[in-house]
Amino acid sequence: MALVPERVLSIQSHVVFGYVGGKAAVFPLQCLGYDVDVVNTVNFSNHSGYGRSGGSKTTAAELNDIFEIMEHNELLMPTRLLTGYIPGAEALSAVEKLACKLKHARPGLVYLLDPVMGDAGRLYVAPNVIPVYREMLPLATIITPNWYEVELLTNIELNDISSLHRALEILHKHYHVPHVVISSIPLKPWLAACLPPSIRPPKASESRLLCIASSFSAPPPMTNGHTTRIPYSTVHAQCVPLIPGYFSGVGDLFSALLLAHFHADETPETMHATPLSSAVSQALTKTHAILLMTQAQAEALPEEDRLPTDDELDRENPLRKTRRMRGRELTLVRGQDLIRGIGITHVREMMLWDGFWDLQ
């Protein structure tokens, strides 16, 4: 819960039906005590996973007009900023300009930037969005890229522990991002082999996803006139079981919960925890609980609403896919007690990855 009255400015996509973008973020933030001002970067009927969708994208001119009127009316007063899906470079530049202005007016503004660009090697924004996101990174308090988005931002293919070191070093030292959270990382064999026993899953055969949180701290004093090359960030990680099936809006929900639970000035109760790892633990736990509830709801639907994916049959009968997607929308309203922490009996604590920077 927000400990003092706080206001979030959320700038991301909107759908009429379902829970992605702002629809997956605003309600959880409100459940946790935040007032939320909402700017929609797109207005679509539903998310693209349905195969058919309609609507419009908000232009840079329209965004600038909204921001200007809000400023003139003295309505731009967030203590926290959340940005998500913004498909075009011009619109993203308008958001960058606003973020600069807000940070200048309130240096303590907590800005969570989710650089939504693509997933699993597929880009779903215009390519010219990438350099704008790189320009925006120094403004952020926290960023929440997925595996592929880290590669896009850093120009480093993540295929071993050294490349992961380099990517985090670039984000922390070159772009000056204090807090980096990489979510939903496929637990590849090389990555699993690097994990300490406290984090490594007991059964390598089970499909798992890894979440990594890295908080940068100032390097230690020079020894013999030399400093180490690597940044001394504190790294935490945790594995979660992969829930089978197609879900949308999961990253949007996770980022909102992370922003809600992040309190930089609080001392975590858990040993070896940081404000970031503590917030990620809450976000990870609640997101996973919502996904389990969503999966259970989907499995209880009539058979015609949960037919397996078949590209040929889906093309012949588009409603076949529509019904399947409809049944997998996040159960946010039904799961609002989980969002508030009611019924959560066990928190998936992010574990300290001791020796992370010593791995070769």
VMD Tcl script that draws the C-alpha trace (Angstrom):
set ca {
  {0.00 0.00 0.00}
  {1.05 3.60 -0.56}
  {2.21 4.80 2.87}
  {1.49 8.46 2.10}
  {-0.86 9.89 -0.55}
  {0.81 9.30 -3.89}
  {-0.20 9.82 -7.49}
  {0.95 7.81 -10.49}
  {0.92 9.08 -14.07}
  {0.45 6.02 -16.28}
  {1.26 6.40 -19.99}
  {0.63 3.24 -21.99}
  {-1.82 1.36 -24.19}
  {-5.55 0.95 -23.65}
  {-7.94 -1.77 -24.77}
  {-11.72 -1.77 -24.44}
  {-11.92 -5.49 -23.69}
  {-9.42 -7.39 -21.60}
  {-6.44 -6.60 -19.43}
  {-3.24 -5.42 -21.09}
  {-1.36 -2.12 -20.89}
  {-3.13 0.39 -18.70}
  {-6.04 -1.99 -18.11}
  {-3.59 -4.40 -16.44}
  {-1.79 -1.66 -14.47}
  {-4.23 0.98 -13.28}
  {-6.61 -1.19 -11.24}
  {-3.81 -2.92 -9.28}
  {-2.24 0.46 -8.49}
  {-5.59 1.75 -7.26}
  {-6.08 -1.39 -5.17}
  {-2.77 -0.59 -3.48}
  {-3.77 2.95 -2.59}
  {-2.47 5.05 -5.47}
  {-4.39 7.71 -7.35}
  {-3.70 7.12 -11.05}
  {-3.87 9.57 -13.95}
  {-4.12 7.76 -17.27}
  {-2.85 8.71 -20.71}
  {-3.59 6.22 -23.49}
  {-0.96 5.79 -26.19}
  {-3.29 3.60 -28.26}
  {-7.03 2.95 -28.08}
  {-7.75 -0.55 -29.36}
  {-10.73 -2.87 -29.16}
  {-8.61 -5.72 -27.73}
  {-5.02 -6.92 -27.75}
  {-3.38 -8.25 -30.91}
  {-3.37 -11.86 -29.71}
  {-6.99 -12.15 -30.79}
  {-5.92 -11.89 -34.42}
  {-8.42 -9.12 -35.16}
  {-8.40 -5.70 -33.49}
  {-9.30 -2.14 -34.35}
  {-8.68 1.33 -33.02}
  {-6.21 4.17 -33.25}
  {-2.78 5.29 -32.06}
  {-2.41 8.56 -30.19}
  {-0.22 10.94 -32.18}
  {2.67 12.94 -30.75}
  {0.66 16.13 -31.31}
  {-2.26 14.74 -29.34}
  {0.00 13.65 -26.50}
  {1.70 17.04 -26.39}
  {-1.70 18.73 -26.31}
  {-2.80 16.58 -23.37}
  {0.42 17.22 -21.47}
  {0.29 20.98 -22.16}
  {-3.31 21.39 -20.97}
  {-2.60 19.31 -17.86}
  {0.38 21.52 -17.07}
  {-1.60 24.74 -17.59}
  {-4.32 23.41 -15.29}
  {-1.72 22.42 -12.69}
  {-2.75 18.77 -13.00}
  {0.72 17.36 -13.68}
  {1.67 16.42 -10.13}
  {2.67 12.75 -10.03}
  {5.03 11.36 -7.42}
  {5.54 8.33 -9.67}
  {5.63 7.81 -13.43}
  {4.92 4.58 -15.30}
  {5.39 4.25 -19.06}
  {4.72 1.20 -21.19}
  {3.75 0.48 -24.79}
  {4.37 3.49 -27.05}
  {4.58 2.28 -30.66}
  {6.13 5.22 -32.52}
  {9.30 7.27 -32.14}
  {7.56 10.66 -32.34}
  {5.07 9.74 -29.63}
  {7.85 8.29 -27.50}
  {9.87 11.49 -27.89}
  {6.87 13.45 -26.60}
  {6.82 11.21 -23.54}
  {10.57 11.64 -23.11}
  {10.15 15.41 -23.12}
  {7.46 15.15 -20.44}
  {9.56 12.79 -18.32}
  {12.46 15.28 -18.43}
  {10.16 18.07 -17.31}
  {8.69 16.01 -14.47}
  {12.10 14.89 -13.24}
  {13.36 18.48 -13.28}
  {10.35 19.69 -11.29}
  {10.52 16.77 -8.83}
  {13.98 15.16 -8.69}
  {12.66 12.48 -6.33}
  {10.11 11.26 -8.86}
  {10.14 7.48 -9.07}
  {10.05 6.57 -12.78}
  {9.50 2.98 -13.86}
  {10.21 2.68 -17.56}
  {9.06 -0.51 -19.22}
  {10.74 -0.40 -22.66}
  {8.08 -2.40 -24.48}
  {9.60 -3.23 -27.86}
  {9.30 -6.95 -28.52}
  {9.72 -10.47 -27.25}
  {11.36 -13.74 -28.27}
  {13.28 -12.10 -31.10}
  {10.25 -10.33 -32.59}
  {10.05 -6.53 -32.67}
  {6.55 -5.08 -32.39}
  {7.33 -1.37 -32.46}
  {8.94 0.73 -35.19}
  {12.74 0.23 -35.27}
  {13.34 3.95 -34.72}
  {11.84 3.58 -31.25}
  {14.98 1.80 -30.00}
  {17.37 4.81 -29.99}
  {14.74 6.95 -28.27}
  {14.45 4.41 -25.46}
  {18.23 4.47 -25.10}
  {18.06 8.26 -24.69}
  {15.38 7.86 -22.02}
  {17.23 5.33 -19.87}
  {19.10 7.92 -17.73}
  {15.73 9.35 -16.67}
  {14.52 6.08 -15.19}
  {14.63 4.92 -11.59}
  {13.74 1.35 -12.57}
  {13.58 -0.38 -15.95}
  {11.85 -3.70 -16.60}
  {13.02 -5.04 -19.98}
  {12.61 -8.66 -20.94}
  {15.53 -10.71 -22.23}
  {15.14 -9.59 -25.85}
  {14.69 -5.93 -24.90}
  {17.96 -6.00 -22.93}
  {19.67 -7.19 -26.10}
  {18.06 -4.37 -28.12}
  {19.05 -1.69 -25.60}
  {22.64 -2.85 -25.14}
  {23.46 -4.39 -28.54}
  {24.68 -7.48 -26.71}
  {23.45 -10.99 -27.43}
  {22.91 -12.70 -24.10}
  {24.38 -16.18 -24.45}
  {26.69 -16.59 -21.44}
  {27.41 -15.05 -18.04}
  {30.02 -12.67 -19.47}
  {27.49 -11.17 -21.87}
  {25.00 -10.76 -19.01}
  {27.72 -8.97 -17.02}
  {28.41 -6.63 -19.93}
  {24.74 -5.85 -20.50}
  {24.14 -4.95 -16.85}
  {27.34 -2.91 -16.79}
  {26.15 -0.89 -19.81}
  {22.74 -0.27 -18.27}
  {24.15 0.74 -14.89}
  {27.34 2.58 -15.81}
  {26.76 3.94 -19.33}
  {23.04 4.73 -19.05}
  {23.10 5.36 -15.27}
  {20.02 3.25 -14.51}
  {19.99 2.61 -10.73}
  {17.69 -0.41 -10.80}
  {17.30 -3.06 -13.51}
  {14.79 -5.90 -13.41}
  {14.90 -8.53 -16.14}
  {11.77 -10.62 -15.96}
  {10.61 -13.85 -17.58}
  {14.04 -15.11 -18.61}
  {14.01 -18.64 -20.10}
  {16.22 -20.73 -17.84}
  {18.71 -21.95 -20.42}
  {21.30 -24.58 -19.39}
  {24.22 -22.11 -19.23}
  {22.19 -19.79 -17.01}
  {20.96 -22.58 -14.73}
  {24.54 -23.80 -14.31}
  {25.59 -20.37 -13.03}
  {22.90 -20.14 -10.36}
  {23.88 -20.74 -6.73}
  {22.16 -23.67 -4.96}
  {19.82 -21.28 -3.12}
  {18.28 -20.23 -6.43}
  {18.81 -23.20 -8.77}
  {15.60 -25.24 -9.27}
  {15.67 -28.74 -7.75}
  {14.53 -30.35 -11.01}
  {16.35 -29.21 -14.12}
  {13.71 -30.93 -16.29}
  {10.94 -28.60 -15.15}
  {10.31 -25.52 -17.27}
  {11.21 -22.43 -15.27}
  {11.58 -18.71 -15.77}
  {14.18 -16.61 -14.01}
  {13.79 -13.07 -12.73}
  {16.91 -10.98 -12.05}
  {17.02 -7.71 -10.08}
  {20.16 -5.57 -10.01}
  {20.62 -2.45 -7.89}
  {23.68 -0.36 -8.58}
  {25.76 1.01 -5.75}
  {28.87 3.17 -5.85}
  {32.09 1.22 -6.40}
  {34.29 0.62 -3.35}
  {37.27 2.89 -2.65}
  {40.30 2.45 -4.87}
  {42.85 -0.14 -3.81}
  {46.45 0.63 -4.74}
  {45.16 3.38 -7.00}
  {42.94 1.04 -9.05}
  {39.24 0.42 -9.27}
  {37.61 -2.73 -10.55}
  {36.17 -2.75 -14.07}
  {32.80 -4.20 -13.11}
  {30.02 -2.28 -11.38}
  {29.31 -3.45 -7.89}
  {25.58 -3.93 -8.22}
  {23.68 -6.09 -5.79}
  {22.01 -8.88 -7.75}
  {19.06 -10.97 -6.62}
  {17.27 -13.69 -8.56}
  {14.44 -16.17 -8.26}
  {12.94 -18.94 -10.39}
  {9.24 -19.50 -10.95}
  {7.51 -22.44 -12.66}
  {6.45 -21.74 -16.23}
  {2.66 -21.79 -16.46}
  {1.69 -23.27 -19.85}
  {-0.49 -21.29 -22.21}
  {-0.72 -17.83 -23.75}
  {-1.27 -14.88 -21.40}
  {-1.21 -11.18 -22.25}
  {-0.63 -8.20 -19.98}
  {1.59 -10.11 -17.56}
  {4.52 -7.71 -17.90}
  {2.21 -4.71 -17.52}
  {0.78 -6.15 -14.30}
  {4.25 -7.01 -12.98}
  {5.63 -3.52 -13.64}
  {2.65 -1.86 -11.93}
  {3.00 -4.06 -8.85}
  {6.75 -3.44 -8.75}
  {6.25 0.32 -8.89}
  {3.59 0.14 -6.18}
  {5.79 -1.81 -3.78}
  {9.06 0.05 -4.38}
  {10.02 2.33 -1.50}
  {13.65 3.38 -1.75}
  {13.82 4.85 1.75}
  {12.49 1.78 3.57}
  {14.74 -0.84 5.12}
  {13.53 -4.33 4.10}
  {12.75 -6.78 6.89}
  {14.32 -9.72 5.03}
  {18.04 -10.28 5.49}
  {20.19 -9.38 2.46}
  {17.19 -7.76 0.73}
  {17.26 -4.36 -0.97}
  {14.28 -2.05 -1.56}
  {14.29 -3.29 -5.17}
  {14.48 -7.02 -4.37}
  {11.76 -6.62 -1.75}
  {9.45 -4.93 -4.26}
  {10.23 -7.53 -6.94}
  {9.44 -10.32 -4.46}
  {5.97 -8.88 -3.92}
  {5.38 -8.25 -7.63}
  {6.58 -11.73 -8.60}
  {4.46 -13.43 -5.95}
  {1.26 -11.58 -6.79}
  {1.70 -11.85 -10.55}
  {2.22 -15.60 -10.28}
  {-0.85 -15.93 -8.04}
  {-2.99 -14.04 -10.58}
  {-1.67 -16.26 -13.38}
  {-2.55 -19.42 -11.44}
  {-6.08 -18.09 -10.89}
  {-6.35 -17.16 -14.58}
  {-5.16 -20.60 -15.67}
  {-7.66 -22.31 -13.37}
  {-10.47 -20.19 -14.78}
  {-9.42 -20.98 -18.35}
  {-9.31 -24.72 -17.65}
  {-12.84 -24.61 -16.23}
  {-14.35 -23.11 -19.40}
  {-16.48 -25.15 -21.81}
  {-14.44 -27.17 -24.28}
  {-15.37 -24.93 -27.23}
  {-13.76 -21.97 -25.41}
  {-10.42 -23.70 -24.80}
  {-9.65 -25.50 -28.03}
  {-5.90 -25.90 -28.63}
  {-4.02 -23.64 -31.02}
  {-4.25 -24.78 -34.63}
  {-3.23 -22.16 -37.20}
  {-5.21 -23.73 -40.02}
  {-8.42 -24.18 -38.03}
  {-8.02 -20.72 -36.49}
  {-7.83 -19.18 -39.96}
  {-10.95 -21.03 -41.06}
  {-12.85 -19.98 -37.95}
  {-11.40 -16.80 -36.35}
  {-13.84 -17.04 -33.42}
  {-12.07 -20.21 -32.38}
  {-9.02 -18.13 -31.46}
  {-11.15 -15.31 -30.04}
  {-12.83 -17.64 -27.55}
  {-9.48 -19.08 -26.50}
  {-7.97 -15.62 -25.93}
  {-11.07 -14.38 -24.13}
  {-10.80 -17.20 -21.62}
  {-7.21 -16.29 -20.78}
  {-7.68 -12.64 -19.88}
  {-6.11 -11.90 -16.50}
  {-8.51 -12.33 -13.57}
  {-7.70 -8.98 -12.00}
  {-11.10 -8.13 -10.56}
  {-11.68 -11.61 -9.22}
  {-8.12 -11.62 -7.89}
  {-8.16 -8.18 -6.29}
  {-7.68 -9.68 -2.80}
  {-4.46 -11.28 -4.05}
  {-3.32 -7.89 -5.34}
  {-3.89 -6.47 -1.87}
  {-1.98 -9.37 -0.34}
  {-5.02 -11.10 1.15}
  {-4.66 -14.86 0.83}
  {-0.95 -14.72 -0.02}
  {0.57 -17.24 2.38}
  {4.07 -17.42 0.95}
  {6.18 -14.73 -0.70}
  {8.61 -15.82 -3.42}
  {11.59 -13.99 -1.99}
  {14.25 -12.82 -4.40}
  {17.48 -14.46 -3.26}
  {20.86 -12.76 -3.10}
  {23.07 -13.97 -5.96}
  {26.26 -13.84 -3.99}
  {29.36 -13.90 -6.19}
  {27.47 -12.95 -9.35}
  {30.20 -10.57 -10.52}
  {32.94 -13.14 -9.82}
  {31.54 -15.69 -12.27}
  {33.56 -16.29 -15.41}
}
mol new
graphics top color blue
foreach p $ca { graphics top sphere $p radius 0.5 }
foreach p [lrange $ca 0 end-1] q [lrange $ca 1 end] { graphics top cylinder $p $q radius 0.2 }
display resetview
